[in-house]
């Protein structure tokens, strides 16, 4: 009863996402093998992926130069879940509104980088997020956070200050905030186990 999880590790909160994935999977009765992805060849064996925050231009450049980008696209096209957070949202978007970012075009949104301010403007906000296991507000941590300026086919899951900050587009869930920086693992649960558009193997078929 084991899943293979990948965390794109070219930059960002890699260890925090790995810990959140482990907590979430174990709470659902899965064992999980979390692998850090810095080169091609690892994504194809993963059942689920996380693409953390960091610097979106750097992440974009490295996932393309290392051959990881087409593997992430193929992962999503196969219906496997991806959680993209903060800069990960920017890289996964259809339009990053920044010529330095080579978007993966996995989420039908346009984003604005640093829309909620710089590092000194970081804040936590209680969000109402559609699809969570309960109705308690989610303690979302915003750090140099982007905002979603326009939404195409994606579903808006949460908004703050009148702007979408969490969306779902098929097997992809993306947030402008950092769910890995809170002990609340409901966003990881929503992305990997409670997204009807995504396909995580059943526990009976996950032994490797």
N, C-alpha and C positions, 0 to 999 in steps of 0.2 A: 504494500500500500504506500508507494513512494512516488512523488512528483519531482521532476527536475525543473527548477526555477532559475531564470537568468536575470542578472542585474547588469545593464549596460554600464560598464565601469571605467569609461574613458575619462569621466569627471563626475563630481557630485557626491550626494549622500549615499554612498554604496553600502556601507556597513549598516546604516540605519534602515535602509530598505530591506536588506537581507534579514535583519532581525525581525522586522515587521512581517515579512513573508513567512518566516519560521513560526512566529506566534500565531498568525492567521491560519496557516495550513494545519498546524497541530491542533488548534481549536476545532477544526473540521474533521479531525480523525485521520489526517494524512501525515506521513513522514515526508520530508522535503530535503532535497539536495540542492543547495543554492550555489550557483556558479557565477563568478565574475567574468564579464565579457569584455575583453580588450582586443580581440582578434576574431576573424571569421572562423566558422566551423563549429561554434558552440551553440548558437541560436537554433539550428535545426533539430537539436535533441531536446530542446526546452519545451515544457508544457505551458509555461507562462513566463511573461517578461515584465520587467520594470525598467523604465528609462527615467533616471532621476534628474533633478535640477542641477544647476551649475552655470556655466557660460554657454549660451545657446550656439554662438558662432563656433566655439571650440568643439562642442559636442557634434555639431553638424559636420564640421571638417573631418573629424576623426572617424565617425561612423562610416563616412563615404570612403576615406582614404584606406581604411583597414578592411573594407569589404563587408562590413556589418550591415550597412543600410539595406541592400537588397534582401538580406536574410530576415531583417525585421519586417520588411514589406511582405515577404512570402509567409512569414509567421502569421501576420494578421489576415492575409488573404485565405489562409487555411482555417480561419475561424478561431485561432487561439488567442487568449486574452493578453492584452498589453495595458499596463498602467503607466501613463506618461505624466510627470509632475513638473510644474514650474517651467524650467528651460526645456524639459522633455516635451511639454505641451507645445512650446514654440517650434521645436524641431519636427514634431509629428503633425503640425498643422498644414492646411492647404496653402495658407499665405501668412508668412511671418512679418510682412511689411518691412523687410530688411534684406537687401540684396546680398548680404554676407551669409545668410542662412540658406542652405540648400534643403528645402523642406522635403519630408517624406510623403506628404499629402495623404496622410492616413485619417485625418479628422477634418471634416468640412467646416472649418472656421478660419476667420482672420483674427490675428492677435496683435496686441500692442505690448512691446517689451517695457518692463519697469513702470507699468501703468499706475501702480499704487505707491510709487516713490522708491527711493534708494534704500540702502541698508539701514540707515538711521530711522527710516519710516516703517520698519517692521512692526507687525501687530498681530494679535490673535482675535478672531471673531467667531461668534457662535452661529453656525450655518444650519439652515434647514436643507437637508440633502435628500432628494427623491431616491427611493430604493433602499435606504438603510434599514437595518433589521429592527430598529425602534425609532421613536419620534424624538428622542433626546437630541438637542443641538450638537452639531459636530464642532469640536474645538480646532478650527482651522488656523494654521500658522502661516502668515504671509511674510515672505522675505524677498525684497526686490521683485515683487510678483508681477507677472503679466496680467492682462485682462483680455477677454474675448470681445472683439469689436463687432463682429458680424458672424452669424450662425447660418449655415446652409442646411444640410440634411441632418446634422447632429442634434441630439436631444439635450436640452439644458437641464442639468440636475440641481444646480444651486447658483444663486446670484448673491452679490454683495454690493451695496451702494449703487444698485441699479444696473450692474454689469455682470454677465455670466462669468462664473469662476470654476465651474465643473460641468463637464459635458460627457455624453456617451455617444459614440458613433460605431455601431456594430460591436465588434469584440474589444474596442478600445474605450477605456475610461481615462479622461485627462482632467487634471486639476491645476489651477493657478497657484495653489497653496501646497504645503509640504506635509502630507499625511504621515510620513515616516518619522516626523519629529514629535509625535504625540503617542502615548501608550494606547490610544483608541485605534483599534485595527479595523474599524468598520469600512473604511474606504478601500483597503486592500481586500476585504471580504467581498465588497460590492464588485470590484474589478475582476476578481479571479474566480469567485464561486457563486455569486448571485446575479451575474449578468447573463440573461437568457440568450443573448446573441453570441456569447462566447462558448467555447467547448473545452472543458477540462475533463480529462479521462475520469471515469468512475473509479472508485476505490478498488473495485474488483479487478480492474484491468490496468493497474498502474505499477505493478511489481516489475522491476528491471533487474 
